[in-house]
């Protein structure tokens, strides 16, 4: 009896210790707030030598024609490969992952973004065979003017979007991952360029950050300035600087803030007067808290905005950002 009681006590201590270790080493999702690692990655396994298809949880479909994947040596991959996919369709996922929708200082409207990478069985990054490219179908059907943009990493770590596939470059890693069952299905892909239509989707020539967008050509346009202390703008550590975004109410477009030529003044360029929008900002406040500010505006009614910060935990901040939704976003 005594031996049995001793064993039960020992097992209880062991379980408690395991739970404690898990709490210490297990990363909470909010620890990755405003990074590409916030959104969980879906993982699929397909065979590179056959026509295959991957279906994302949120509606993205990726078509892999036979011979579409190349190794680092430029030779076609055969055998099993690992496909990693993250999908960004909701305002919340875009905001919480630190993403925005601009090309240079020009606003673009998105139908959805994805992050797509493929790895060989040896762990090497695959490349797309330009003679037999991939195709992607986004969850939201595209309208006239939409095209593929690729994410390009800027000096401050944020992404800028370009519709020039030749200038594309991205080296941002993503995690954590969630394993998916192998997905294969035959299709009727053929070599050569593939034009967009409702059934085929868009042709892909590069992996990395991929966005379905169109340019927004506003006229007239005006700037909107932010009154932020110069010492905040010029902080050496980029993570300590405040981040600001402008979110249009009736357009799926999120604009980051820019600095003027002196690098000391923050402003949003090329805005259409009369449009309703929400301006938000955040910055770290110690190791566990964030300062956050939000203001609903009509563009053109104010020339300068003064952020008024309030302190929140990461979970509270994530909840507040999830509440920001474009008008009619539930229907899209």
PAZAPA-4460 file (N, C-alpha, C; in steps of 0.05 Angstrom, whole numbers, plus 32768, in hexadecimal, padded with zeros to 4 digits):
% residues 332
    n_x    n_y    n_z   ca_x   ca_y   ca_z    c_x    c_y    c_z   seq   type   mol
   8011   7FE8   8000   8000   8000   8000   8011   8019   8000     1      X     A
   8026   8019   8012   8038   8030   8014   8047   8034   7FF9     2      X     A
   804E   801D   7FED   805C   801E   7FD3   804B   802B   7FBE     3      X     A
   8031   8024   7FBE   801E   802E   7FAA   801A   804D   7FAE     4      X     A
   8018   8055   7FC7   8015   8072   7FCD   802E   8081   7FC4     5      X     A
   8045   8076   7FC9   805E   8082   7FC1   805F   8086   7FA2     6      X     A
   8056   8071   7F94   8056   8072   7F76   8043   8088   7F6C     7      X     A
   802C   808A   7F79   8018   809F   7F71   8023   80BB   7F76     8      X     A
   8031   80BF   7F8D   803D   80D9   7F93   8053   80DF   7F7E     9      X     A
   8063   80CB   7F78   8079   80CF   7F65   806E   80D6   7F49    10      X     A
   8059   80C8   7F41   804D   80CE   7F26   8041   80EA   7F26    11      X     A
   8035   80F3   7F3C   8028   810D   7F3E   803E   8123   7F3B    12      X     A
   8054   811F   7F49   806A   8132   7F47   8075   8134   7F2B    13      X     A
   8078   811C   7F1E   8082   811A   7F03   8070   8129   7EEF    14      X     A
   8055   8126   7EF2   8042   8133   7EE1   8043   8151   7EE5    15      X     A
   8045   815A   7EFE   8046   8177   7F04   805F   8183   7EF8    16      X     A
   8076   8174   7EFB   808F   817F   7EF0   808E   8181   7ED2    17      X     A
   8081   816D   7EC4   807F   816D   7EA7   806E   8185   7E9F    18      X     A
   8058   818A   7EAD   8047   81A1   7EA7   8056   81BB   7EAA    19      X     A
   8066   81BD   7EBF   8076   81D5   7EC4   808A   81DA   7EAD    20      X     A
   8097   81C4   7EA5   80AB   81C6   7E8F   809D   81CF   7E76    21      X     A
   8085   81C4   7E70   8076   81CB   7E58   8070   81E9   7E58    22      X     A
   8068   81F3   7E70   8061   8210   7E71   807A   8221   7E6D    23      X     A
   8091   8217   7E75   80A9   8226   7E72   80B2   8227   7E55    24      X     A
   80B1   8210   7E48   80BC   820E   7E2D   80A8   8212   7E16    25      X     A
   808E   820F   7E1C   807A   8212   7E07   8074   822F   7E02    26      X     A
   8078   8238   7DE9   8073   8254   7DE2   8055   8258   7DDE    27      X     A
   804B   826E   7DEA   802F   8276   7DE6   802D   8284   7DCB    28      X     A
   8016   8281   7DBE   8012   828E   7DA4   8017   82AC   7DA5    29      X     A
   800F   82B8   7DBB   8012   82D5   7DBD   802F   82DE   7DC0    30      X     A
   8041   82CB   7DC5   805E   82D2   7DC5   8068   82D9   7DA9    31      X     A
   8059   82D1   7D94   8061   82D6   7D79   8050   82ED   7D6D    32      X     A
   8043   82FD   7D7E   8032   8313   7D74   8042   8326   7D62    33      X     A
   8036   832D   7D4B   8041   833F   7D37   8059   8334   7D29    34      X     A
   805B   831A   7D27   8070   830D   7D17   8063   82F8   7D05    35      X     A
   8073   82F0   7CF1   8069   82DC   7CDE   8065   82C1   7CEB    36      X     A
   806F   82BD   7D04   806C   82A4   7D12   8052   82A2   7D22    37      X     A
   8042   82B8   7D21   8029   82B8   7D31   8015   82A4   7D25    38      X     A
   8012   82A3   7D0B   7FFF   8292   7CFE   800B   8276   7CFB    39      X     A
   7FFC   8262   7D04   8005   8246   7D02   8009   823D   7CE5    40      X     A
   801E   822E   7CE1   8024   8224   7CC6   8018   8209   7CC1    41      X     A
   800B   8205   7CAA   8000   81EB   7CA3   8016   81DC   7C93    42      X     A
   8019   81C3   7C98   802E   81B3   7C8B   8021   819C   7C7C    43      X     A
   8028   8199   7C62   801E   8183   7C51   8036   8174   7C45    44      X     A
   8031   815C   7C3D   8046   814C   7C2F   803A   8142   7C14    45      X     A
   8049   8149   7BFE   8040   8140   7BE4   8058   8134   7BD5    46      X     A
   8053   8128   7BBE   8068   811C   7BAE   806E   812F   7B97    47      X     A
   8087   8138   7B95   808E   814C   7B81   808C   8142   7B64    48      X     A
   808E   8128   7B60   808E   811E   7B45   8073   8119   7B39    49      X     A
   805D   8120   7B48   8042   811C   7B3E   8032   8136   7B40    50      X     A
   801C   8138   7B31   800A   814E   7B34   7FFD   814D   7B4F    51      X     A
   8000   8161   7B5F   7FF6   8161   7B7B   7FE7   817B   7B81    52      X     A
   7FD8   817A   7B97   7FC9   8191   7B9F   7FC8   8193   7BBE    53      X     A
   7FCB   81AB   7BC8   7FC9   81B0   7BE5   7FB1   81C2   7BEB    54      X     A
   7FA0   81BB   7BFD   7F89   81CB   7C05   7F8D   81D6   7C21    55      X     A
   7F90   81F1   7C23   7F93   81FE   7C3D   7F79   81FE   7C4D    56      X     A
   7F7C   8200   7C67   7F64   8200   7C78   7F51   8216   7C73    57      X     A
   7F5B   822D   7C68   7F4A   8244   7C65   7F41   8249   7C48    58      X     A
   7F47   8236   7C36   7F3D   8238   7C1B   7F51   823B   7C05    59      X     A
   7F6B   823F   7C0C   7F80   8241   7BF8   7F85   8225   7BEB    60      X     A
   7F88   8225   7BD1   7F8E   820C   7BC2   7FA8   8211   7BB2    61      X     A
   7FBC   8200   7BB6   7FD5   8201   7BA8   7FD7   81E9   7B96    62      X     A
   7FDB   81EE   7B7C   7FDF   81D8   7B68   7FFD   81D5   7B62    63      X     A
   8006   81BD   7B64   8022   81B6   7B5E   8024   81A4   7B46    64      X     A
   8029   81AE   7B2E   802C   819C   7B17   8045   818B   7B1A    65      X     A
   8045   8174   7B0E   805D   8163   7B0E   8074   8172   7B02    66      X     A
   808B   8171   7B10   80A3   817F   7B06   80A4   819C   7B0D    67      X     A
   8092   81A6   7B1E   8091   81C2   7B25   80A5   81CA   7B3B    68      X     A
   80B0   81B6   7B49   80C2   81BC   7B5F   80DF   81B5   7B58    69      X     A
   80F1   81C7   7B5E   810E   81C3   7B58   811D   81C4   7B72    70      X     A
   8134   81B5   7B74   8146   81B7   7B8A   8158   81CE   7B88    71      X     A
   816A   81D1   7B9C   817D   81E8   7B9B   8190   81E5   7B84    72      X     A
   8194   81CD   7B79   81A6   81C9   7B62   8198   81CE   7B48    73      X     A
   817E   81D5   7B49   816F   81DA   7B30   8163   81C2   7B23    74      X     A
   8167   81AA   7B2F   815C   8192   7B24   8140   818C   7B30    75      X     A
   812E   817F   7B21   8113   817A   7B2B   8114   8168   7B43    76      X     A
   8103   816F   7B57   8100   815D   7B6F   80ED   8146   7B68    77      X     A
   80F3   812F   7B73   80E1   8118   7B70   80D6   8111   7B8B    78      X     A
   80D0   80FE   7B95   80CA   80F6   7BB0   80B8   8109   7BBF    79      X     A
   80B7   8104   7BDA   80A6   8113   7BEC   80B2   812E   7BF3    80      X     A
   80A2   8143   7BF4   80AA   815E   7BFC   8097   8168   7C11    81      X     A
   80A1   817B   7C21   8091   8187   7C36   8088   81A3   7C2E    82      X     A
   806E   81A7   7C2F   8062   81C1   7C28   8058   81CF   7C41    83      X     A
   8061   81E8   7C45   8059   81F8   7C5C   8048   8210   7C52    84      X     A
   8030   8213   7C5E   801D   8227   7C55   8011   8235   7C6D    85      X     A
   8011   8250   7C6C   8002   8260   7C7F   7FEF   8272   7C6F    86      X     A
   7FD7   8276   7C79   7FC2   8286   7C6B   7FBB   829E   7C7B    87      X     A
   7FB7   82B5   7C6D   7FB1   82CE   7C7A   7F9A   82DB   7C6B    88      X     A
   7F81   82D6   7C74   7F6A   82E1   7C67   7F5B   82F5   7C78    89      X     A
   7F5C   82F1   7C92   7F4D   8303   7CA4   7F5E   831B   7CAC    90      X     A
   7F50   8331   7CB3   7F5E   8349   7CBD   7F6F   8342   7CD5    91      X     A
   7F64   8331   7CE7   7F71   832A   7CFF   7F8C   831C   7CFA    92      X     A
   7F8C   8308   7CE8   7FA5   82FA   7CE2   7FBA   830C   7CD5    93      X     A
   7FB1   831E   7CC4   7FC4   8331   7CB8   7FD0   8343   7CCD    94      X     A
   7FBF   834F   7CDE   7FC9   8361   7CF2   7FDA   8353   7D07    95      X     A
   7FD1   833D   7D11   7FE0   832F   7D27   7FFA   8323   7D1D    96      X     A
   7FFD   8320   7D03   8016   8316   7CF8   8029   832C   7CEE    97      X     A
   8020   8345   7CF3   8031   835C   7CEC   8033   8362   7CCF    98      X     A
   801E   835B   7CC0   801E   835F   7CA3   800F   8378   7C9B    99      X     A
   8013   8381   7C83   8004   8398   7C78   8002   8395   7C5A   100      X     A
   7FF5   83A8   7C4C   7FF0   83A5   7C30   7FF7   83BE   7C21   101      X     A
   8011   83C2   7C1C   801A   83D8   7C0B   8030   83CF   7BF9   102      X     A
   8033   83DD   7BE2   8049   83D8   7BD0   8057   83F3   7BCC   103      X     A
   806F   83F5   7BD8   807B   840F   7BDA   806A   8420   7BED   104      X     A
   8061   8437   7BE4   804E   8447   7BF4   8032   8446   7BE9   105      X     A
   802D   8433   7BD6   8013   8431   7BC9   8002   841C   7BD7   106      X     A
   7FE9   8423   7BDC   7FD7   8410   7BE9   7FCF   83FA   7BD5   107      X     A
   7FCC   83E1   7BDF   7FC2   83CB   7BD0   7FAC   83BE   7BE0   108      X     A
   7F98   83B3   7BD2   7F82   83A5   7BDF   7F86   8387   7BDC   109      X     A
   7F83   8379   7BF2   7F8A   835C   7BF1   7F71   834A   7BF1   110      X     A
   7F73   8334   7BE3   7F5F   831E   7BE4   7F69   8308   7BF6   111      X     A
   7F81   830B   7C02   7F8C   82F7   7C13   7FAA   82F3   7C0E   112      X     A
   7FB9   82EB   7C23   7FD5   82E6   7C21   7FDB   82CA   7C2A   113      X     A
   7FF1   82BF   7C21   7FFB   82A5   7C2B   8019   82A6   7C2D   114      X     A
   8023   8295   7C3D   8040   8290   7C3F   8044   8273   7C37   115      X     A
   8054   826E   7C22   8057   8253   7C16   8074   824C   7C13   116      X     A
   807C   8235   7C1E   8097   822B   7C1A   8096   820D   7C16   117      X     A
   80A9   8202   7C07   80AB   81E5   7C02   80C8   81DD   7C08   118      X     A
   80CB   81C5   7C15   80E5   81BB   7C1C   80E8   819E   7C12   119      X     A
   8100   8197   7C09   8105   817C   7C00   8108   816A   7C18   120      X     A
   810A   8150   7C14   810D   813D   7C2A   8127   8142   7C39   121      X     A
   813A   814F   7C2D   8154   8155   7C3A   8152   8170   7C49   122      X     A
   813B   817E   7C47   8138   8197   7C55   8141   81AF   7C45   123      X     A
   8147   81AC   7C2C   814F   81C3   7C1B   8137   81D1   7C10   124      X     A
   8138   81EB   7C0D   8122   81FB   7C02   811F   81F5   7BE5   125      X     A
   8106   81EF   7BDD   8101   81EA   7BC1   80FC   8204   7BB2   126      X     A
   8100   8204   7B97   80FA   821A   7B86   80E5   8212   7B72   127      X     A
   80D8   8226   7B66   80C3   8220   7B52   80CF   821F   7B36   128      X     A
   80C8   820A   7B28   80D0   8208   7B0C   80C0   821C   7AFB   129      X     A
   80CE   8230   7AF0   80C0   8245   7AE1   80B2   823A   7AC8   130      X     A
   80BB   8222   7ABE   80AE   8216   7AA7   8095   8207   7AAE   131      X     A
   8092   8201   7AC8   807B   81F2   7AD1   8073   81FD   7AEC   132      X     A
   8069   8216   7AED   8064   8224   7B07   804C   8219   7B16   133      X     A
   804A   8221   7B2F   8033   821A   7B40   801B   822C   7B39   134      X     A
   8004   8224   7B44   7FEC   8235   7B42   7FE0   8238   7B5E   135      X     A
   7FD6   824F   7B64   7FC9   8253   7B7E   7FAD   825E   7B79   136      X     A
   7F9A   8253   7B88   7F7E   825D   7B89   7F7A   8268   7BA5   137      X     A
   7F74   8281   7BA7   7F6E   828D   7BC1   7F51   8288   7BCA   138      X     A
   7F4D   828A   7BE4   7F32   8286   7BEE   7F1E   8299   7BE2   139      X     A
   7F26   82B3   7BDF   7F14   82C7   7BD3   7F19   82CA   7BB5   140      X     A
   7F04   82C5   7BA5   7F08   82C8   7B88   7F12   82E3   7B80   141      X     A
   7F26   82E5   7B6F   7F31   82FF   7B67   7F1E   830E   7B54   142      X     A
   7F21   8328   7B53   7F12   8339   7B41   7F26   8346   7B2E   143      X     A
   7F1C   8355   7B19   7F2E   8361   7B06   7F43   8373   7B14   144      X     A
   7F5B   8372   7B0B   7F71   8382   7B16   7F82   8374   7B2B   145      X     A
   7F79   835E   7B35   7F89   834F   7B49   7F9F   833F   7B3C   146      X     A
   7FB6   833F   7B4A   7FCD   8330   7B41   7FDD   8326   7B59   147      X     A
   7FF2   8316   7B53   8003   830C   7B68   8019   8320   7B70   148      X     A
   801B   8325   7B8A   8031   8335   7B95   8041   8323   7BA8   149      X     A
   805C   8328   7BA8   806E   8318   7BBA   8078   832A   7BD0   150      X     A
   807B   831F   7BE8   8084   832E   7BFF   80A3   8331   7BFE   151      X     A
   80AB   834A   7C02   80C8   8350   7C02   80CF   835D   7C1D   152      X     A
   80E3   8351   7C2A   80EA   835A   7C45   80F9   8375   7C44   153      X     A
   80F0   8388   7C55   80FD   83A3   7C56   8112   83A3   7C6D   154      X     A
   8120   83B9   7C70   8135   83BB   7C84   812A   83B9   7CA0   155      X     A
   8112   83C3   7CA4   8106   83C2   7CBF   80F9   83A8   7CC6   156      X     A
   80FA   8394   7CB3   80EF   837A   7CB8   80D3   8376   7CAE   157      X     A
   80C5   838C   7CA6   80AA   838A   7C9B   80AB   8382   7C7E   158      X     A
   8093   837C   7C73   8091   8373   7C57   8086   8389   7C45   159      X     A
   8092   838B   7C2E   8087   839C   7C18   807F   8389   7C02   160      X     A
   806A   838F   7BF3   8060   837D   7BDF   8067   8387   7BC3   161      X     A
   8071   8375   7BB2   8078   837D   7B97   806B   8369   7B84   162      X     A
   8061   8373   7B6D   8056   8362   7B58   806B   835A   7B44   163      X     A
   8084   835F   7B4A   809B   8358   7B39   80A7   833E   7B45   164      X     A
   80A2   8327   7B39   80AC   830E   7B44   80CA   830C   7B42   165      X     A
   80D7   831B   7B30   80F4   8319   7B2E   8103   8326   7B45   166      X     A
   80F6   833A   7B51   8103   8348   7B67   80FC   833D   7B82   167      X     A
   80EC   8328   7B82   80E3   831C   7B9B   80F9   8311   7BAC   168      X     A
   80F7   8315   7BC6   810B   8309   7BD9   80FF   8309   7BF4   169      X     A
   8101   82F2   7C02   80F6   82F0   7C1D   8106   82DA   7C2C   170      X     A
   810C   82E0   7C45   811A   82CC   7C55   810F   82CA   7C71   171      X     A
   80F5   82CE   7C73   80E8   82CD   7C8D   80DF   82B1   7C93   172      X     A
   80E7   82A7   7CAB   80DF   828B   7CB2   80C4   828C   7CC1   173      X     A
   80B6   8275   7CC0   809D   8273   7CCD   809B   825A   7CDE   174      X     A
   808C   825C   7CF4   8086   8245   7D06   8071   824F   7D19   175      X     A
   8066   823F   7D2B   8068   8222   7D2D   8059   8214   7D16   176      X     A
   805C   81FA   7D14   804E   81EB   7CFE   803A   81D7   7D09   177      X     A
   8028   81D0   7CF7   8014   81BC   7CFE   8013   81A8   7CE7   178      X     A
   8018   818F   7CED   8019   817A   7CD8   7FFF   8176   7CCA   179      X     A
   7FFF   8171   7CB0   7FE8   816B   7CA1   7FEC   8151   7C92   180      X     A
   7FD6   8143   7C8C   7FD8   812A   7C7D   7FE1   8130   7C61   181      X     A
   7FED   811C   7C55   7FF6   811E   7C39   7FDF   8123   7C27   182      X     A
   7FE2   8136   7C14   7FCD   813D   7C02   7FD6   813B   7BE5   183      X     A
   7FC9   812A   7BD6   7FD0   8127   7BBA   7FB7   8125   7BA9   184      X     A
   7FB8   8131   7B92   7FA1   812D   7B7F   7FAA   8133   7B63   185      X     A
   7FA2   8124   7B4F   7FAA   8129   7B34   7F9D   8142   7B29   186      X     A
   7FAB   814F   7B16   7F9F   8167   7B0A   7FAA   8168   7AED   187      X     A
   7FA0   817C   7ADF   7FA7   817E   7AC2   7FBA   8194   7ABC   188      X     A
   7FCE   8198   7ACE   7FE1   81AE   7AC9   7FF2   81A8   7AB0   189      X     A
   7FFA   81BD   7AA2   800C   81BB   7A8C   8022   81CF   7A8F   190      X     A
   8038   81CA   7A81   804F   81DC   7A84   8049   81F7   7A76   191      X     A
   8059   820C   7A7E   8055   8226   7A71   8045   8238   7A83   192      X     A
   8043   8251   7A7B   8034   8265   7A8B   8016   825E   7A8D   193      X     A
   800A   8263   7AA4   7FEE   825D   7AA9   7FDF   8277   7AAF   194      X     A
   7FCB   827E   7A9F   7FBC   8296   7AA3   7FA8   8293   7AB9   195      X     A
   7FA0   82AA   7AC5   7F8D   82AA   7ADA   7F71   82A5   7ACF   196      X     A
   7F62   8293   7ADB   7F46   8291   7AD8   7F3A   8286   7AF1   197      X     A
   7F20   8286   7AF4   7F13   827F   7B0D   7F1A   8262   7B16   198      X     A
   7F20   8250   7B04   7F26   8235   7B0B   7F44   8230   7B11   199      X     A
   7F55   823E   7B03   7F71   8239   7B05   7F80   824A   7B19   200      X     A
   7F76   8262   7B1F   7F84   8273   7B32   7F9C   8281   7B26   201      X     A
   7FAF   8288   7B37   7FC7   8297   7B2E   7FDF   8285   7B2C   202      X     A
   7FF1   828C   7B19   800A   827E   7B16   801E   8288   7B2B   203      X     A
   802D   8276   7B37   8042   827D   7B4B   805D   8276   7B41   204      X     A
   8070   8289   7B43   808B   8285   7B3B   809F   8285   7B52   205      X     A
   8095   828D   7B6A   80A7   828F   7B81   8099   8285   7B9A   206      X     A
   80A8   827B   7BAC   809D   8274   7BC7   80A1   828C   7BD9   207      X     A
   8097   828A   7BF2   8099   829F   7C05   807E   82AC   7C0B   208      X     A
   807F   82C6   7C0F   8066   82D6   7C13   8058   82DC   7BF9   209      X     A
   803F   82D5   7BF7   8030   82D8   7BDE   8015   82E6   7BE4   210      X     A
   800E   82FA   7BD5   7FF6   830A   7BDA   7FE6   830E   7BC1   211      X     A
   7FCC   830C   7BC3   7FBA   8311   7BAC   7FAF   832E   7BAF   212      X     A
   7FB9   8340   7B9F   7FB4   835D   7BA3   7FAD   836B   7B89   213      X     A
   7FA3   8384   7B8D   7FA2   8397   7B77   7FA8   83B3   7B82   214      X     A
   7FB3   83C4   7B72   7FBA   83DF   7B7A   7FA0   83EF   7B7E   215      X     A
   7FA1   8401   7B92   7F8B   8414   7B97   7F94   8430   7B8D   216      X     A
   7F89   843A   7B78   7F91   8453   7B6D   7F7E   8469   7B77   217      X     A
   7F85   8475   7B8E   7F74   848A   7B99   7F7B   84A5   7B8C   218      X     A
   7F67   84B6   7B8A   7F6B   84D1   7B80   7F53   84E2   7B8A   219      X     A
   7F59   84F9   7B97   7F73   8503   7BA0   7F7E   84F4   7BB7   220      X     A
   7F96   84FA   7BBF   7FA3   84ED   7BD6   7FAF   8502   7BE9   221      X     A
   7FB0   84FB   7C03   7FBC   850D   7C17   7FCC   84FC   7C2B   222      X     A
   7FDF   8508   7C3A   7FED   84F9   7C4F   7FDF   84FD   7C6A   223      X     A
   7FE5   84EB   7C7D   7FDB   84ED   7C98   7FF3   84E9   7CAA   224      X     A
   7FF9   84FD   7CBC   8011   84FC   7CCD   800A   84F3   7CE9   225      X     A
   801E   84E8   7CF6   801C   84DF   7D12   802F   84EF   7D23   226      X     A
   8025   84F9   7D3A   8036   8508   7D4C   8043   84F4   7D60   227      X     A
   805B   84EB   7D59   8069   84D8   7D6A   8084   84E3   7D71   228      X     A
   808D   84DF   7D89   80A7   84EA   7D92   80BD   84DF   7D80   229      X     A
   80CF   84F1   7D79   80E5   84EA   7D67   80F6   84D3   7D73   230      X     A
   80F9   84D4   7D8E   810A   84BF   7D9B   80FD   84A3   7D98   231      X     A
   80E3   84A2   7D95   80D5   8489   7D91   80DA   847E   7D75   232      X     A
   80D9   8491   7D62   80DD   8489   7D45   80F9   8480   7D40   233      X     A
   810D   848B   7D4F   8129   8486   7D49   8136   8471   7D5B   234      X     A
   8126   8463   7D6B   8131   844E   7D7D   8142   843A   7D6D   235      X     A
   8159   8433   7D78   816C   8421   7D6A   8160   8405   7D66   236      X     A
   8153   83FB   7D7B   8147   83E1   7D79   812C   83E3   7D6B   237      X     A
   8129   83D7   7D53   8111   83D9   7D44   80F8   83CF   7D53   238      X     A
   80FC   83BB   7D64   80E6   83B0   7D73   80DA   83C3   7D87   239      X     A
   80EA   83D7   7D8F   80E1   83EB   7DA3   80D2   8402   7D96   240      X     A
   80D3   8404   7D7C   80C6   841B   7D6E   80A8   8415   7D6C   241      X     A
   8098   842A   7D6D   807B   8426   7D6A   8074   841F   7D4D   242      X     A
   8060   840E   7D4A   8055   8406   7D30   803A   8412   7D2C   243      X     A
   8034   841D   7D14   801A   8428   7D0E   8010   841D   7CF4   244      X     A
   7FF6   8419   7CF3   7FE8   840F   7CDB   7FCE   841F   7CD7   245      X     A
   7FC7   8423   7CBD   7FAE   842E   7CB6   7F9D   8419   7CA8   246      X     A
   7F85   8414   7CB2   7F74   83FF   7CA7   7F5B   840C   7C9B   247      X     A
   7F57   8409   7C81   7F3F   8414   7C75   7F26   8405   7C7E   248      X     A
   7F10   8413   7C81   7EF7   8407   7C8A   7EEA   83F6   7C75   249      X     A
   7EEB   83FF   7C5B   7EDB   83F1   7C46   7EED   83E5   7C31   250      X     A
   7F07   83E3   7C36   7F1A   83D7   7C23   7F2C   83C4   7C32   251      X     A
   7F32   83AD   7C27   7F45   839A   7C34   7F62   83A3   7C30   252      X     A
   7F69   83B9   7C3D   7F83   83C4   7C39   7F8D   83CF   7C54   253      X     A
   7FA6   83C8   7C5B   7FB2   83D1   7C74   7FCC   83DF   7C6E   254      X     A
   7FCF   83F8   7C74   7FE6   8408   7C6D   7FF9   840C   7C85   255      X     A
   8013   8407   7C81   8026   840D   7C97   802D   842A   7C96   256      X     A
   8039   8433   7CAC   8042   844F   7CAD   805E   8451   7CA0   257      X     A
   8064   8469   7C96   807E   846E   7C89   808C   8485   7C97   258      X     A
   80A6   8488   7C93   80B5   849F   7C9D   80BC   84B1   7C86   259      X     A
   80BE   84CB   7C8C   80C5   84DE   7C76   80E3   84DC   7C71   260      X     A
   80ED   84ED   7C61   810A   84EC   7C59   811D   84EF   7C70   261      X     A
   8114   84FD   7C85   8125   8501   7C9C   8125   84E9   7CAE   262      X     A
   8113   84D6   7CA9   8110   84BE   7CBA   8107   84C4   7CD6   263      X     A
   80FB   84DC   7CDA   80F3   84E4   7CF5   80D5   84EA   7CF7   264      X     A
   80C7   84EA   7CE1   80AB   84F0   7CE1   809B   84D9   7CD6   265      X     A
   8086   84D1   7CE3   8075   84BA   7CDA   805C   84C5   7CCC   266      X     A
   8055   84B8   7CB6   803D   84C0   7CA8   8033   84A9   7C96   267      X     A
   8019   84AA   7C90   800C   8498   7C7C   8009   84A8   7C62   268      X     A
   8015   849F   7C4C   8013   84AD   7C33   7FFC   84A4   7C22   269      X     A
   7FF5   84B4   7C0E   7FE3   84AC   7BF8   7FC8   84A2   7C02   270      X     A
   7FBB   84B2   7C13   7FA1   84AA   7C1E   7F8A   84B9   7C10   271      X     A
   7F73   84AC   7C0D   7F5C   84B9   7BFF   7F4B   84C9   7C13   272      X     A
   7F48   84E3   7C10   7F37   84F2   7C23   7F1A   84E7   7C23   273      X     A
   7F0F   84E7   7C3B   7EF3   84DF   7C3E   7EEF   84C2   7C45   274      X     A
   7F04   84B1   7C41   7F02   8495   7C47   7F03   8491   7C66   275      X     A
   7EF3   847E   7C70   7EF4   8477   7C8C   7F0A   8462   7C90   276      X     A
   7F18   8465   7CA7   7F2E   8453   7CAD   7F32   8451   7CCB   277      X     A
   7F42   843E   7CD3   7F4B   843B   7CEF   7F69   843C   7CF0   278      X     A
   7F74   844C   7D02   7F91   844D   7D05   7F97   8440   7D20   279      X     A
   7FAA   842E   7D20   7FB2   8421   7D38   7FD0   8422   7D3B   280      X     A
   7FD9   841F   7D54   7FF6   841F   7D5A   7FFC   840E   7D72   281      X     A
   8014   8403   7D73   801C   83F4   7D8B   803A   83F5   7D8E   282      X     A
   8043   83F0   7DA6   805F   83ED   7DAC   8062   83DF   7DC6   283      X     A
   8079   83D2   7DC9   807E   83C3   7DE1   8080   83D4   7DFA   284      X     A
   8078   83C9   7E11   807B   83D7   7E2A   8085   83C3   7E3E   285      X     A
   809F   83BF   7E3F   80AA   83AA   7E50   80A9   8390   7E42   286      X     A
   80AD   837A   7E51   80AE   8360   7E45   8093   8353   7E40   287      X     A
   807F   835B   7E4F   8065   834D   7E4D   804E   835E   7E45   288      X     A
   8051   8378   7E42   803A   8389   7E3C   803F   839A   7E23   289      X     A
   8029   83A3   7E18   8029   83B3   7E00   801A   83CD   7E04   290      X     A
   8023   83E3   7DF7   8013   83FB   7DF6   8004   83FC   7DDB   291      X     A
   7FEB   8403   7DDC   7FDA   8402   7DC4   7FC9   841B   7DC2   292      X     A
   7FC4   8423   7DA9   7FB4   843B   7DA3   7FA3   8435   7D8A   293      X     A
   7F8A   843E   7D8A   7F78   843B   7D74   7F67   8454   7D70   294      X     A
   7F63   845C   7D57   7F52   8473   7D51   7F44   846F   7D37   295      X     A
   7F29   8472   7D37   7F1A   8472   7D1E   7F19   848E   7D12   296      X     A
   7F1E   8490   7CF9   7F21   84AB   7CEC   7F12   84AB   7CD1   297      X     A
   7F0E   84C4   7CC8   7F07   84C9   7CAC   7F1E   84D8   7CA0   298      X     A
   7F2B   84CC   7C8C   7F43   84D7   7C81   7F3F   84F4   7C76   299      X     A
   7F4F   8506   7C7F   7F4D   8522   7C76   7F42   8534   7C8B   300      X     A
   7F34   8529   7C9F   7F28   853A   7CB4   7F3D   8543   7CC9   301      X     A
   7F54   8533   7CCB   7F69   853B   7CDD   7F84   8538   7CCE   302      X     A
   7F96   854B   7CD2   7FB0   854A   7CC5   7FC5   853B   7CD6   303      X     A
   7FC2   853B   7CF0   7FD5   852E   7D02   7FC5   851F   7D18   304      X     A
   7FD0   8508   7D1F   7FC4   84F7   7D34   7FD7   84F5   7D4B   305      X     A
   7FCC   84F6   7D63   7FDC   84F3   7D7B   7FD6   84D8   7D89   306      X     A
   7FE7   84C5   7D88   7FE2   84AB   7D95   7FDE   84AE   7DB3   307      X     A
   7FCA   84A1   7DBE   7FC5   84A0   7DDA   7FC6   8482   7DE3   308      X     A
   7FDC   847B   7DF0   7FE2   845F   7DF5   7FD3   8454   7E0E   309      X     A
   7FCC   843B   7E0C   7FC1   842C   7E23   7FCF   8411   7E25   310      X     A
   7FD4   8408   7E3E   7FE4   83F0   7E42   7FD2   83D7   7E41   311      X     A
   7FDC   83C1   7E34   7FCE   83A8   7E32   7FE1   8391   7E33   312      X     A
   7FD6   837A   7E3B   7FE6   8361   7E38   7FE5   8358   7E1B   313      X     A
   7FF5   8345   7E13   7FF5   833B   7DF8   7FDA   832F   7DF0   314      X     A
   7FCE   8321   7E03   7FB3   8314   7DFD   7F9E   832A   7DF9   315      X     A
   7F9F   833F   7E0A   7F8B   8354   7E07   7F8F   8363   7DED   316      X     A
   7FA8   8367   7DE5   7FAD   8375   7DCC   7FA4   8365   7DB4   317      X     A
   7FA9   834B   7DB5   7FA0   8339   7D9F   7F82   833A   7D9C   318      X     A
   7F74   833B   7DB3   7F57   833C   7DB2   7F4D   8356   7DA6   319      X     A
   7F5A   836C   7DAD   7F52   8386   7DA2   7F56   8387   7D84   320      X     A
   7F6C   837C   7D7A   7F72   837C   7D5D   7F5F   836A   7D4E   321      X     A
   7F56   8355   7D5A   7F43   8343   7D4C   7F28   8351   7D48   322      X     A
   7F22   8365   7D58   7F09   8373   7D55   7F08   8387   7D3E   323      X     A
   7F1F   838D   7D32   7F21   83A0   7D1C   7F1B   8391   7D02   324      X     A
   7F04   8396   7CF6   7EFD   8388   7CDE   7EF2   839C   7CC9   325      X     A
   7EFA   8399   7CB0   7EEF   83AA   7C9B   7ED1   83A6   7C98   326      X     A
   7EC3   83BB   7C8F   7EA6   83B9   7C8B   7EA1   83A3   7C76   327      X     A
   7E8F   8390   7C7C   7E88   837B   7C69   7E9D   8365   7C67   328      X     A
   7EB1   8364   7C7A   7EC5   8350   7C78   7EBA   8334   7C7D   329      X     A
   7EA4   8332   7C8C   7E99   8318   7C91   7E8E   830B   7C78   330      X     A
   7E87   831B   7C64   7E7C   8311   7C4B   7E91   8307   7C37   331      X     A
   7EAA   830F   7C3C   7EBF   8309   7C29   7ECD   82F0   7C2F   332      X     A
***
